[in-house]
């Protein structure tokens, strides 16, 4: 396990230029600029409620739509989580969190398994939240999971306001990731009978 449990990852394509820094054992401090106001709000919530120190800077092709920006930030942040976790020695590994926001309720169950897998259930009540396409919340979680090596099951359980539904999803993701990546001081090895994740 790295003493710092931190990472800096860059990604540049014909669609986006991204820089991400992540510290797992942080204070929830964040600086986020993706050009999509609601997405910035959600990434800030992810850092705040996961107690991750996070910077995200993205210059994307927003003249087309929000897809490439949200997807590529998910990819890059997933790679940062994977790098920051190192060999995953001593982590809790599993977590299950449900978070409400007024009428909305979301659930995230995560296994920091090294085996990328994603399941999503539920619908968003509105298609758009400002400049953010609601379904991109699902796609962000998928991109994050597949690039961080997570088995991630996410669900929108209840709601009638897409802003609340997406925010509950990000907050439950934050709390689950914080729980699962936390170091269990009783454990010095990797939490697997195989000896590695």
N, C-alpha and C positions, 0 to 999 in steps of 0.2 A: 504494500500500500504506500503510495506517495505521501510524504509528510504534508505537502501543500494541498493535495487533492484539487488541483486547479488546472485549467487548460486555456489556450488561446488558439483559435482555429479561424482560418480565412478560406473563402471560396470565391472564385471569380469565373463567371461564364458569360456568354453573350447576352444573358438575361438579367443577371444580378452580380453585384460586387458586395461581399459581406465580410465583416469582421466581428467575431464573438469572443469575449472572454468570460470565463465562468469559474467561480470558486464555490465548491460545495459547502464548505464550512464558513459561511459568511454571516452577514448581518441583515441581508435583504436589501442591500444598496443596489441601485440600478441606474443606468443611463441607456436609454433605448430610443433609436430613431430609425424607423423603417419607411417613413413616408405615409403610413396608414395609421391614423390617429387611434382608432379602436384597437388595432393590433398592438400598438405601443402600450396602450392601457392594459391589455391582457398580459403582455410579457412583463410589465412592471408588477402586475399582480402575482405572476408566477414567481418572480424573484422575492417579493415581499413575503408571501405566504409559505414559500419553501425555504426562506432564509438563505437564499443563494445570492452571492454578489455577481452581478451580470451586467455586461455591456453588449449591446447589439447595435451595429451600424450597418444599414443596408441601403444601397442605391440600386433600385430595381426598375423594370420596365412598366411602371404604373400607368403609362399612356395606353397600354394594352388592357390590363386588369390587375387584380391583386394576386393571382394564382402563383406566379413564379416567385414573387417576394415571400409569400407566406410559406410555400413549400420549401424554398431554399433556406430560409431561416430555420425551419424545422430540421432539415438535413444537417445544417451546420451546428445547430445547438445539440442535436443528437450526437454528432461526432465529438463535441466538446464534453458532453456527459461521459461518453465512453472513455475518452482520454483521461479525464479527471479521476475516474474510478480506478484506473490502472488494473491491477490484477484482482480487484474486488475483495481482497483479503479483509476479513473482519466485518463486512457489512451485514446489515439485517437481512437484506435481499427481498423480502416480501412486504407488501403493504396493501391496505384496503381502506379507502376513504370515501365518505359521502359528505357532500357540502351543499347546504341550501343557500339560496339567495331569494328572499321573499317567497314567491310561489314556485320558484324553480328548484329542482333537486338534481344533482349530478353525482355519478359514482365513477371512481377509477380504482381498479385493482391492478397491481403491477408486480412483476417478478423480474428482478435484474438478473436475468438468466443467461445472457449471451446468445439466446435464441430469439431472434426478432419475430414477433407475431403480433397482429393487431386485430381486435374485434371491436366493433362499434354498434350500438343499438340506440335508436331514438331519432327523433326529428326535431328540427328547429322551427319555431312558430312563425318566424318571418325570414325571408330569403336574404335580406340585407340589413346590416347595421352600419350606418354611415357609408364609408367607402370599403367596408369589409363584408365579403360574402360569407354568410353564416356557415355554410358547409365547409368553408376553409378551416374552421376550428377542428373538424374531424380530420381533415387532410393534414393539418399541422401535427396533430397528435400521432397520426400514422407515420409521418415522415420522421418525427422525433423518435418514435419507438423503433422503427426499422434501422435507424442509424446509431442509436444508443445501445442496441442489442437487448431491448426490453420485450417481454411478453406483456402486453397492455390491453386490458379490457376496459372500455369506457362506455358510459351509458348516460343519456339524458332521461331521467326517470319521470320528471314532471316539469310543467312550465307552460306559460302562454306569452312569454316575452323573450325574444331571442337574445337580447342583451343580457338578461338575467341567466338564461340557459348557458350561454357561452362562458359567461363569467364564472358561474358555478363549476363548469367543466374545468376551466383553467385553475381555479382554486383547489379543486379536488385533486387535479394532477400535481399541483405544487405540494400539497400536503402528503400525497402518496409518495412522490419522489423524495421528499425530505425524509420520511419515515424509512423507506427502503434503502436509501444510500447512507443512512446514519451508521456510524461504527458502533458495534456492540462490544463493549470492553470485556465481556466474558469470552469472546471468540478471538483467537489469534490466527485461525486458518480460514480458508475459503469455504463459504457455506454451501458445500456440495459433497455428497458421498463420492463423487468422481474425483474430488480434489482440485477441481478448477471450474471456472465459469467461462 
